[in-house]
Amino acid sequence: MSQIVPGQYAEQFEANFAKLEADPKNIKLFDICLLCIADTYGPFQDELVKRLAKLVGTSVTKVRPMVATMGRQLTYHKTGTAPLDESATHSEIAAHYYATIPAPGLVACGGKFWKYQHGIGTWKATELDKLAAHIGGKYSIYKYCRKRGDYLGITKTLYDQVSDESFFDDGPSGVMTEAGFWRLENDKVVCEEPSPDHRALFALTVEPDRTRKPDLFLQTLWQAFLPSNHHMQNEVRNKRFANLGMAQMHYMTEAAEQTIALQKLFGATLFGLLPKHEKAVFLYGVGGSFKSKTLALLRKLLDPNAVCSISPLELDSEYNIAALANKLVNMVPEIDGEKPVPSAAFKAVISGDLMKGRVPFGVPFNFTPNAATWCNGNFYITTR
């Protein structure tokens, strides 16, 4: 057969087929058409094979092995990996696909596949069914990769081969931005060049600015935490305080402490530290007390993929539990105060205990939840 030059060939089929129609005995053109078919997405190959066989006056059963051979050579030239046998097993195809992934490779974790994004510094997830479709298109010339069941079987085999459910648990605590990876070192915040070893899943949508203070945010928090003068006057009348000045001093001190505490909780959440201290955040207050706006502000700082919203009332489902895997924050806008929360499951999430989850049509997996839990409520949580 003709020498192969790596490149994109699928789009060139019609032009070369037309040339072959004018010269059906041209072996070089025939080889080029075989190459174009081998480079075509699997489900579309059969029709092209039939057209080529009819043109040169041979059978489809004779053309298909030629396409398969050309496809193996094409894979070798594109990836530099040794070609597979036509009857390669699911395990062999999975291992071959993994060998084509540039360093640092592919990781299976939390029911998904993860690949490092150079230049961004984060690991990006791919769902199992999407990778299965990709593998199906890439390896459809092989005997055991021609049906959807084959694609999924190869993908699940690959998951088992590269699975490391604690992969992201072992990374340092910190947050990625355009400037680099920010983390704590000896009680100081330092910035490092992005690396796969940081195992960062998300990046902030803004860049830190140490020269400025969030004055408007702090002012709004002050107003939210400080009671009205009418409320403090009632406290004086009820003899909780001797006079209005003492009431104001008490509540101003309390508002300052709450503001500092909330700032610490923001920082601990962004750096992924809150779950390590087995803490959750419950914003309690009447309607209009800035609870929802606080969650909205935190959400604006984050990559949308870093956030999930699984109520503690929904932790009795493996599918809901799986949604917590490899998330930075679990935000629950409102909790029904009358319904009891399953305390065992809620405690497991807050404490970072080993849990089992399952994504739809995916494999079950064990993981340690590392999402900081933030909840709002007008009533305190009821547990059972």
N, C-alpha and C positions, 0 to 999 in steps of 0.2 A: 504493500500500500504506500501511498504518497507520504512524505514527511509532514508531520503535524507542526504547525506554528500556533502556540497558545493564543487565544483571543476569543472574541464573541462571534460565533458562527451562525447561530440560529436565524438571525435576520437575513442571512445571505442565501437561504435555501431557494427561494423562488427565482432569484436571478440565475443561480447555477443550474437549477432544474430546467429553466427555459433554454439554456445553452446545451444541456444534455439532450433535450428534445430534438435539437437541430443536429446533434452528433451522438446518437445513442450508444455507439461503440467506443466512445472516448473514456478510457479507464480512469484517467486523472479526474475528469469531471464527475464520474461515478463515485470515486473516493471522496471527493469534496462534498457531494450530496449526502453520503453516509456520515461524514463529519458534522454537517449541519443538523442532521436528524439527531445524532448523539448529543448535540449541544442544546436540543430543544427540550422544554419541560415535558416530563413523562407522559401525562395524559394526552398530549398532542402528537406523540410519536407514531402511533398506529396508523393514522390516516396518511402520514407522509411516507411510511414504509410501504403501504399499499400502492400509492402513486408511483413510487420509484420502481417497485417490482413489476408493475404493469408496463411501465415505460421500457424497461430493458428486457421484458419478456421472460421473467423468471417468477418463482413463487415467493410468497411472503415468508414462508418458513426458512428460505435460504437467505433472505435479506436481513432478517432479525439478528441472527448470530453475527453478521458482519457489522451491524450497528453496535451490538454489544461489545465486540472487540475494539471498534473505533472509540467507543465511549470509555473503555478502560484505559486506552492510551491517552485519551484527552484528559482524563482525571489525573493521570501520572504527570503529564506536562504542566497542568495547571497548579497542582499542589506539591509536586516533588515527592509524593508518597508512592510506594510500590502499588501497581494495579492489583485489584482483587480478581479472584476467579469468578466466573459468571454465576456459579452456584454458592457464592459466599453466604455464610450464616448471618443471622441478625447480630450476633456478638461480633463477628468479624467486620461487618459494615459499621457498627457503632464505634469500634476501636479505630477503624480507618477514618471515619468522620472526625473523631477527636484529634487524630494526628494532623489534620489539615488546619486546625485552629491555631493561630499565632499565640506565642507566649503572652501572658501567663496561662493561657488555655481556658477551659470551660469548667464551671463548678455547678453541681446540682445541689440545691439547698432550698428547703421550704416549699417543695413541690414545684420549683421552677428552675430553669437554667440561668446562670449568670455569666456574663462576659465583661471583661474590663474595658473601659473606654479611655484609651490614651488621649491626652490633651484635655480631658474633662476631670479625670481622676476618680470616677465613680464606677461601680459595677452595675450593669444594666440587665434587667430580667427579661426572659423570653418564656412565654407559656409553653407547656408541653405540646399542645396541639399545633401551635404555630411552627415549632421546630420540627414536628413530625411532617408537616406539609413541605417544609424546606428540604428535609432529608428525602422525602418521597420524590421530589422533583430532581434531586441531584443523583440519586442512585436507582432510578426506575429501570435502568437497563439490566439490573440484576434480577435473577430468578425469584428471589425471596424478598423483593421490594417493589411489588407491583400492585398491591392493594392497600387500602387504608389500614386494615388490620396489621399489615407488615410495617407500615410507617410507624404506627403507634408502638408496635412490639419492639422495633429497633430503638425508638426514643426511650422507652421504659428500660430497655437493656442498657442504653447509654447512661441513663439516670443512675442505675445501680453501679455502673463502672466508675463514675466520677462523683458519687454522692459524698458529701461532707456536711452533715447537718449542723455542725458547730463551727463552720468556717467563719462566719461573720461574728460569732461570739468571741473569737480569739483576737479580734483586732483591737487597737487602742481606742479609747474614748475620745471623741473630738468631732469636728464638723468641717466639711469641705466648702471652700469658696473659690472664686477665680484666682485669688492670690495664693492659695495653697491650703494645706490641712492644718487647722487650728486645734491645739490640744493643750492640756495642762501638764506642766513639768515643774516640779518643786514649787507648787502653788503659784506658778506664773503661766500666763497664756503665751504659747510660742507658735510660730507658723513654719511649716515644713513643706518642701516640694512634694507634690502629689506622687503617690506610689501605690501599686497594687496591694502592698502590705498594710496600708491603712484600712483596707477593706471597707471603704466608705460606700454607702448605698445611695446617698443623697447629697445635694449641695444646697446651700442657702441661695435664695433669690436676690440677696443684697450683700454688699461687701461691708464688713465691720469698719466703723469710723470712730477711733478712740478720741478724737478731738472734739466730739460733739456729745451733748446730753439730750435724751429724748424728752425735752421740756414739756411738750404738749401732752405726751403720754403720762408723764409723772403728775402733771397738773390734774389730768382727768382722773387718775387713780386717787389722788388726794380728795377730790370732790366725791368720789364714789365711797371711799372709806370713812370720811368725816360725816357724822350725823348733822342734821340741821340744828339751828339754834333752838327751834321749837322743841325738838326732842331733848336737847340738853336742859332746857328750862323745866321740862317735865321731870327730868331726873333730879333736879334740885328740889322741886316741889315734893317729890316722893322721898326726899331726904337721903338720896344716895350720895349726893355731894353737898358740901356746906354752902357753896355759892357757884355762880355760873363760871367764874374764872377757873375754879378747880375742875369743873366738868370739861371745860375747853382744853385745859392742860392734859387731862387724862386721855381724851379722845384724840388730840393731836399726836400724843406720844404713840397711841395705839395705831393710828393711821400711818405714821412714819414706819413703825415696825412691820405692818402689813405690806406696805409698799416695797420695803427692802426684801421681805420674804417672797413676794411675787416676782421681783426681779431675779432673785436667786433661783426660783423655780423655772423661770424662762431659760436662764443660762444652763441649768442642770438638764433641762429637756433638750435643748439644742445640742449639747455635748453628749447626749445619751447616757447621762449619769443618774437620772432619777430612778430607773428600775434597779440599779445596783444598790441603792439605799432602801429599796422596798417601800417606796412612797408613791402615793397617788394624790392627785389634786382634785378637791371638790370645792367649786365656787358656789357658795351658799348666799342667797339674798332674795329680796323681793324682785318683782318685775321692774325692769328699767334701771337696774343697779350695775350695769356695765359688764355683766357676766358674759353674754353672747359676744359682745364687741371684743372682749379680751381674747376669747378663743379665735375670733375672726382675725385679729391682729397676729396672733401666733401662727395661724394657718398661712397668712400672707407671706411669712418669712420662709416658708418651706416649699420644697418641690411637692406638687400634688400627690406624687406616688409615695411620699413619705408618710401620708396621713390615711388612717382608716377611721371608721365610725361604727364600732361594735358595742352596743349597750351591754352593761353587766347583766342585764336581764336576758340576753341572748347567748350566754356562754354554755348552753346545754347542747349545742350543735357543733360537730367536728368541722363543718364547713365554715361556720362563723369564727371558730377558734383559729382555723387556718389563715383567716384574713389578717390576723395579728402578726403572722410570721414576717420577720424582716421589715417591720414598720417602725418608724421613729416615734410617732404619737398616735394614740387612740383618743379621738375627741368625741365626746357624747354631749350634744347640745342640751338635752334635758332628760332627767330620769323621773319616772313615775314614782312618787313617794309612797304610794299605797301598795305597789307590787313588791314582794320580797325578792332580793337578789340572791342567787345561789352562792352562798358564802364560800364554799369549798373551791369552786371554779374561780371565783373572783380573787380569792387569796392566792391561788396558784399563779394567776396572771400577775398580780402585784409583786409576789415573792420571786418570780422568775423560776418557778418549778417546771420540770420537764412535762410537756403536754403533747397530745397527739392531735394532728389536724389532717384534713383531707380536702384537696381542691376537686371540683366537679370533674369526673372522668379521669382523675389523676391518681397517683399512688399515695397511700397514707404515709405520714412522716412524723417523726418526733422532733420537737424543737423547744428552745427556751425563749419565751416571750420577752422581748426587750423594748416594747413600746411603752412610753410614758402615758399614763392614763389621766386624762383631764375630763371632769364631768361638771355639769351645771345642774342646779336644782333649787326650787323654791321650798323644798322640804328635805329633811335629812333622809339618807338611804335606809331602807328597811332590809334586813338580812334574815335568812333562815338557815 
